[in-house]
Amino acid sequence: MSTKTIKGQTAATSAKAGIPSCRKISLLRCLLLACIIAGAATRLFAAPPLTLDLALNGLKTAQPPHLVEDVLVLSYQPDRDREVRFVGARFETEDFAALHPFSRNQYGVYVLDYDVPENTRVIRYRLVIDGLCTNDPTNSESEADDQGNLISFFTIEKEPVRPILNPRREADGSVTFVFHGPQGRHVTIQGDFNNWDPFVNELTETQPGVYHITLHLLPGGHWYRFFSDGRRLLDRYNSDTARDADGLPVSYFEVFPPPSDPG
């Protein structure tokens, strides 16, 4: 069991949950239980990391932009006689401010996965190749901006299936927390980022039984839990947990600093 520190105190993180004895459970029942758990996990997490990893690392040539669940996959492959040092992309949804670097897969194809913002139907973007902005050569859909520069765009026909992952890191560096529960309740979040005050940060019920809050947090590890109806509640969609100084369970996540902009 490893430990993490909460405000100078030590919190023990859960490594592996204890496995109950299965001596009295038949092999068939164990297999059935495993199938049920696997099916539930598939419904909760619609875009398994393995699926996305295969979509990125399995590209042998650059392909037109396409979706893998709620992730837009972009790819770029330079001509054989051209040496490329850096490939990135800027998106209109971020006012073309943030630069997202591509990675190079085993076949020499530059690939990028971009989380599609909610309620977005058209994604406009530019590629940045060794500091020069250009449209996506694999994408036949483009339009000119006010200065006559071509901008590639990708149209999303319907809202993609989104995995239930919590908390969610937004493109601007903020963090969104989602709580699912009975409708019409008062739900707040308490954590190391608000001195564990259960009254400061209240979630907004955006649809019946679904509550949201978006916070700007410093990079590093953070511990938190929800508070509703006088009860402290773990984030059931976050499997990373720890324990506070009183031995009570808390949820844990990390905020990573934004990537540096070489362009």
N, C-alpha and C positions, 0 to 999 in steps of 0.2 A: 504493500500500500504506500503510495507516494503522498507527500504533503504539499499544501499551498498555503500562503500567508494572506490573511485578510486583515488589513490595517494593523500590521504588527502582530496579529494573532495567528495561530496555526490552525489550518483546516485540513483534515485528512480527506483526500480524494478517493472515490470508490474505484477500485481497480477492476475486480470481477465480483459480481453479485454471488452470494452463496447459492449453491445448487442443492435443492432439496433431494433427499434420498429417493431413488427410484426403484428400490428393491421390490416394492409391492406393485409396481406399475409394469404391465407387460410391454414387450417390445413394440407390439402393434399400437398400443395407446401412445407410446412415446413418439412413434412416427407420425401418428395423426396429429398430435400436439405440435410437432415441428412444422407440419404442413399448414396448420392454422396460423401459427406465428409468422411464417414466411408470407402467407397471403395477406395478413394484416400489414406487414411491413411494406409490401408492394403497394398497397392502397395508400398508406401514409406518405411514403416517399416515392413520388411518381417519376422522378428522374434519378435513378441510381447513379452514383459516381462512376461505376464501372461502365455503364452505357455511354456516358459522356466521354470517358477516357478512350473507349474504343472508337468513338466518332472522331476524335481528334487525332489520335495516334495511328488510326487505321487508314488515314487519307494518303494515298500514294501520289495523287496529283491534286492540284488546286481545284476546288469545286465551287459552283455558285453558292451564295449564302443560303442556309437552310436552318430549320429549327430542330432541336433535340429537346422535346418537352417544352420548357419555358426558357431555353437558352439558344441564342443565335450563334451559329458557328460560321466564322469567316476563315478563309484560307487564301494564301498567296504563294506563288511559286515563280521565282525569277527565271529569266532566260538563262540558258546554260553558259553563255558567254558574259553574263553580268554577275559581278560580285556584290552581294547585298549584306550590309552589316546590321541593319535594324529595320524592323517593320512594326508599325503600330496603327492604331485607329482612333479617331475622334468622332463623337456622336452628338447629333443635334439635341438629344434629350439632356445632354450636359452642357449645352451651349458651346460645344466643340472645345471645351476648356481642358478636360482631363484626357491624357494620352494613355491608351491601353496597349501595352507591348504584346506582340505575338511571341509565341514560343516555336521552336523548330522541332518537328517530330523526327522519327527515325528514318523517314523517307526524304528528308530535306524540305518538307513543305512547312511553311509558316502558318500557324493556326492560332485562332483566338476564340474563346467562348465568352459571350456577353449576355448577362442576365437581362431579359426583356422587362422593362418597367411595366407595372400594372396599367391596364387600360390604354396601352399603346398599340396603335394599328399600323403606323408607318415609322420605320426606323431609317433616318437619314444619317449618312456617315461619310467620312473621308479616310483614305489610307494615308499613312505617313511613311515614306520609304526613304531611309537615309536623310531625313529632315525635309524632304519635299512632299507636299500634299498632292494627292491624285485621287481619281475615282477608282473603284474596284474593277480590275480588268475581267474578273470572272462574272460580274453582274451586268447584264444588259440593260438594267433599269437605272437611269440617271437623269438628272435635271440640272440646269444652270442656276447658280445663285445670282445675286445682284451685280457681282463683278464678272460674271461670265464663267466662273469656275464650275466644273462639273461635280455634282454631289451624287453619290450612289444612294439608292433607297431600296428598302425591302418592305413589302406589304404583308401584314399578318391578317389572314382571312377571319380568324376567330380567336378569342382569348385562349392562350395555350393552357394545358393542364399544368398546374403549379404544385411542386412538392411542398409538403408541410415541414418547413425547416424554421427553427426559431433559436435565437433572434436572427433577423435578416440584415445584412450589411447593405446600405444603399449606395448609389453611385457617388453621392456627395460626401461620403464618409460617415454619415449618421447611421444609427442603428434602430431598427423597428422591431418592437416586441408585439406579439399577438397572443391574446388570451381567449380561449373558448370556454364558455360556461353558460349558465342560465341567463336569459335576457333580463334587462332592467336592473342589473346589479351595479353596485359601486365597487370598481376594481382599481387598485393602485399597484405600483411596483416599488419595492424597496431594495436597496443594494448599497454597495460600497460607494457608488457614485452620488448618492444623496444622503449619505450618513445614516442609512437604514431607517429613514423616516417614512412611515407608511402613509403619510398624508400629503406629500409634496407633489408627486407625479401621478396624476389620475389618467387612466386609459379612457378613450372615447369609444362608445359603442357604435361602430360604423354600419353594422347590420345586426339583426337579432342574434344575440349570444356571441358575437364576435367583437372583441375590443382591441384597439390599437393605440400605441404611443410610439413616437419617434424621438430619440434623444441624441444629442451630440456628446460623445464620450471620448476621453483621452485614450491613446493607444495603450495596450497592455491587458492584463487579465482582470476580469470583473466578476463579482459574485452578486446574485440577486435572487428574489423570489416574489411572487405575486401575493397580494393581500386582499381578501374579499370576505365579507360576512364575518369579520373577526378571526378569520383563519389565515395562516401562512401556507401558501401553496407553491409547490415546485412547478417549474415549466415542464409539462408532460411531453412537449415536443423537442426538448433538449436533453439528450442522454448524458451530458457531462455534468456531474454533480460533485459536491464537496460537503463538508460539515463545518459549521461555525464553532466559535469557542464554547458554546453551550451544548454542542453535539447535535444541533438541529441541521437537517439537510438544506442545502442551497444549490441553485443552479449556477453553472460556471461557463464563461465564454471569453474569447480573446478578441480585441480590436487591434488590427494590424495597421501600421502607418501606411499612408498612400505611397504608391510607387513613384520613384523619382522621374522627372521629365527630362530625357536626354535631348529632346528636339527643341 
